[in-house]
């Protein structure tokens, strides 16, 4: 499991740990301010291969800081996205990005304000709220019982596994596996050891063409089959059981989050080259 003893988020008004998933959600989650200091301009312009004045005109705006009333430079947004964001999650100036970007989510608005924390957590799947042991135990017990119900339903549907292991090779299958933080926490506790993923974005539990964590695998793994005869019924079942997972979260008070399963596992130290 990953060690977060030094994570500054543990000192927040709502204790949390953070592992960046490189999902880009913090760069595309709506309007706000990312402050840019004068001392950062040259490196930013250089990273874009632009003259300084051209960079400032294209990517920055002058606004008043609502906290101080002083005029400052902030990155421009385009339809709720940072103008420097390319595609879904690629920062075009990542190595030269402003300090304000690199400091997320350890901003005063997140560390010192519960509403600010919840707003940040709703956007960023890498923010993991610290869960009390008794809450974790009750949620895990309920999730394990639900998984048994899911497996019984799937067995009764009699899907056929046609292309063994293709569903776990996401880049070949053309899909991604999402899961809740509850499911990732459950898997990481039950199966904390795994080899490094065999490919970028792959699940670390998929090794040598087989799943090494069958009892701990996520809901999406349990309900997905390439058998066209059962695709519709299992897709409907997945949504039903996902709502049940959300009910467990609400009933136990387990923090709700949702993201790519491999990224969630990586944030928990599963599949790292060295685990502790």
C-alpha positions in Angstrom: 0.0 0.0 0.0 1.1 3.6 -0.6 2.4 5.5 2.3 0.9 9.0 2.8 2.3 9.9 6.3 3.8 13.1 4.9 0.8 14.2 2.8 0.0 17.8 3.7 -3.7 17.0 3.1 -3.8 15.1 6.4 -3.6 18.5 8.2 -6.6 19.9 6.3 -9.9 20.7 8.0 -11.1 17.5 6.3 -8.1 15.1 6.4 -7.2 13.7 2.9 -4.5 12.1 0.9 -3.8 12.9 -2.7 -2.3 11.1 -5.8 -2.6 12.8 -9.2 -4.3 10.7 -11.8 -3.4 13.0 -14.6 -7.1 13.1 -15.6 -7.2 16.8 -16.4 -10.4 17.3 -14.3 -8.8 20.1 -12.3 -8.0 21.9 -15.6 -11.5 21.6 -17.0 -13.9 21.7 -14.1 -15.3 25.1 -14.7 -14.6 28.8 -14.0 -12.1 30.1 -11.5 -8.6 31.6 -11.2 -5.2 30.2 -11.7 -2.7 32.9 -10.7 0.4 33.4 -12.7 3.3 35.4 -11.3 5.4 37.8 -13.4 8.5 35.6 -12.7 6.8 32.7 -14.4 6.0 34.3 -17.7 9.3 33.7 -19.5 9.4 30.0 -18.8 5.7 29.6 -19.8 6.2 31.5 -23.1 9.3 29.5 -23.8 7.4 26.2 -23.2 4.9 27.2 -25.9 7.6 28.5 -28.2 6.1 32.0 -28.3 7.2 35.5 -27.8 6.4 36.8 -24.3 3.9 39.5 -25.4 2.1 37.0 -27.8 1.8 34.4 -25.0 0.4 37.0 -22.5 -2.2 38.2 -25.1 -3.2 34.6 -26.0 -3.3 32.8 -22.7 -3.6 35.3 -19.9 -6.1 37.8 -18.6 -5.9 40.6 -16.0 -8.5 40.3 -13.2 -8.9 41.5 -9.7 -8.1 39.0 -7.0 -11.5 38.7 -5.1 -9.6 38.3 -1.8 -7.4 41.3 -2.0 -8.8 43.5 -4.8 -5.4 43.7 -6.4 -5.1 43.2 -10.2 -3.3 39.9 -11.1 -2.6 37.7 -14.1 -4.7 34.5 -14.4 -4.8 31.8 -17.1 -7.5 32.2 -19.7 -10.4 29.7 -19.9 -12.2 28.4 -22.9 -15.6 26.9 -22.2 -14.6 26.1 -18.6 -11.2 24.6 -19.7 -7.8 26.0 -19.3 -6.7 27.4 -22.6 -3.3 25.6 -22.2 -5.0 22.2 -22.0 -4.6 19.9 -25.0 -7.0 17.1 -25.7 -8.6 15.6 -22.5 -5.8 15.7 -20.0 -2.5 17.0 -21.5 -1.1 20.3 -20.2 1.0 21.9 -23.0 3.3 23.6 -20.5 3.3 20.9 -17.8 7.0 21.2 -16.7 6.7 25.0 -16.7 3.2 25.2 -15.3 2.4 28.0 -12.7 3.1 27.2 -9.0 -0.6 27.7 -8.4 -1.3 24.7 -10.6 1.3 22.5 -9.0 0.1 23.3 -5.5 -3.4 21.9 -6.2 -5.2 20.6 -4.1 -3.2 22.0 -1.2 -4.8 25.4 -1.6 -6.1 27.4 1.5 -9.6 27.2 0.0 -9.4 23.4 0.1 -7.3 22.9 3.2 -9.2 25.4 5.4 -12.8 25.2 4.2 -15.1 22.2 4.2 -17.2 23.4 1.3 -14.1 24.1 -0.7 -12.8 20.7 0.0 -16.0 19.0 -1.1 -16.0 21.1 -4.3 -12.4 20.0 -5.1 -13.1 16.4 -4.2 -16.2 16.3 -6.5 -13.8 17.2 -9.4 -10.7 15.3 -8.6 -10.7 11.5 -8.1 -7.2 11.7 -6.7 -8.4 13.3 -3.5 -9.1 10.5 -1.0 -10.9 11.4 2.2 -9.5 9.6 5.2 -12.0 6.9 6.2 -12.6 5.9 9.8 -11.9 2.1 10.4 -15.5 1.3 11.5 -17.0 3.0 8.4 -14.5 1.1 6.2 -15.4 -2.3 7.9 -19.1 -1.8 7.5 -18.8 -0.7 3.9 -16.5 -3.5 2.9 -18.8 -6.1 4.5 -21.8 -4.7 2.6 -19.8 -4.5 -0.7 -18.7 -8.1 -0.4 -22.3 -9.2 0.1 -23.3 -7.2 -2.9 -20.5 -8.7 -5.0 -21.9 -12.2 -4.1 -25.3 -11.1 -5.4 -23.8 -9.7 -8.6 -21.9 -13.0 -9.2 -25.0 -15.0 -8.7 -26.9 -12.8 -11.2 -24.2 -13.0 -13.8 -24.0 -16.8 -13.4 -27.7 -17.1 -14.0 -27.5 -15.0 -17.1 -24.9 -17.5 -18.5 -22.7 -15.2 -20.5 -19.9 -16.8 -22.5 -16.3 -15.5 -22.4 -15.4 -15.5 -26.1 -12.1 -13.6 -26.2 -10.4 -14.4 -23.0 -8.6 -11.5 -21.5 -9.4 -9.0 -24.2 -11.7 -7.0 -21.9 -8.7 -6.3 -19.6 -6.5 -5.1 -22.5 -8.3 -1.8 -22.6 -6.4 -0.3 -25.5 -7.4 -3.3 -27.7 -11.0 -3.6 -26.4 -11.6 0.1 -26.9 -13.0 0.9 -23.5 -11.9 1.9 -20.0 -12.7 0.5 -16.6 -14.2 2.9 -14.0 -14.9 2.1 -10.4 -15.8 3.8 -7.1 -13.2 4.7 -4.5 -15.0 2.2 -2.2 -14.3 -0.6 -4.7 -10.7 0.5 -5.2 -10.1 0.6 -1.4 -11.7 -2.9 -1.1 -9.5 -4.3 -3.8 -6.4 -2.7 -2.4 -7.0 -4.1 1.0 -7.9 -7.6 -0.1 -5.2 -7.8 -2.8 -2.4 -5.2 -1.9 0.3 -6.9 -4.0 0.4 -6.8 -7.8 3.0 -6.6 -10.5 3.5 -3.4 -12.4 0.9 -3.1 -15.2 1.8 -4.8 -18.4 0.9 -1.7 -20.4 0.0 1.9 -20.0 -3.4 2.3 -18.3 -3.7 -1.4 -17.8 -5.0 -3.0 -14.6 -2.1 -4.3 -12.4 -4.1 -7.4 -11.5 -4.1 -8.5 -15.1 -1.0 -10.6 -15.5 -0.1 -13.2 -18.1 -3.6 -13.1 -19.6 -5.4 -13.8 -16.3 -7.0 -11.8 -13.5 -5.0 -12.3 -10.2 -7.7 -10.7 -8.1 -10.9 -12.4 -9.0 -12.5 -12.1 -5.5 -11.6 -8.4 -5.2 -12.3 -7.2 -8.8 -14.6 -4.3 -9.4 -18.2 -4.3 -10.4 -17.3 -3.3 -14.0 -15.2 -6.5 -14.3 -17.9 -8.7 -13.0 -20.7 -7.5 -15.4 -18.7 -7.1 -18.6 -18.6 -9.9 -21.2 -18.0 -9.7 -24.9 -20.9 -12.2 -25.5 -23.4 -10.1 -27.6 -26.3 -12.3 -26.3 -26.0 -10.9 -22.8 -24.6 -7.5 -23.4 -27.9 -5.6 -22.9 -29.0 -7.4 -19.8 -25.6 -7.1 -18.1 -25.3 -3.4 -19.0 -28.7 -2.8 -17.4 -27.6 -5.0 -14.4 -24.4 -2.9 -14.0 -26.3 0.3 -13.7 -28.6 -1.3 -11.1 -25.8 -2.7 -9.0 -23.8 0.6 -9.3 -26.7 2.4 -7.7 -26.6 -0.2 -5.0 -22.9 0.6 -4.4 -23.9 4.2 -4.1 -26.5 3.2 -1.5 -23.8 1.5 0.5 -21.8 4.8 0.4 -24.7 6.8 1.6 -25.8 4.3 4.3 -22.3 3.9 5.8 -21.1 7.5 5.2 -18.3 6.2 2.9 -16.7 9.0 0.8 -18.0 8.9 -2.7 -15.6 9.2 -5.7 -15.4 7.7 -9.1 -12.5 7.2 -11.5 -10.4 4.9 -13.7 -9.9 1.7 -11.8 -6.2 1.3 -12.7 -5.5 4.9 -11.6 -7.4 4.5 -8.4 -5.3 1.3 -7.7 -2.1 3.1 -8.5 -3.0 5.9 -6.1 -3.3 3.2 -3.4 0.1 1.8 -4.2 -1.1 -1.3 -6.0 1.2 -2.3 -8.9 4.0 0.1 -8.1 7.5 -1.1 -8.7 8.1 -1.1 -5.0 5.3 -1.4 -2.5 5.3 -0.7 1.2 
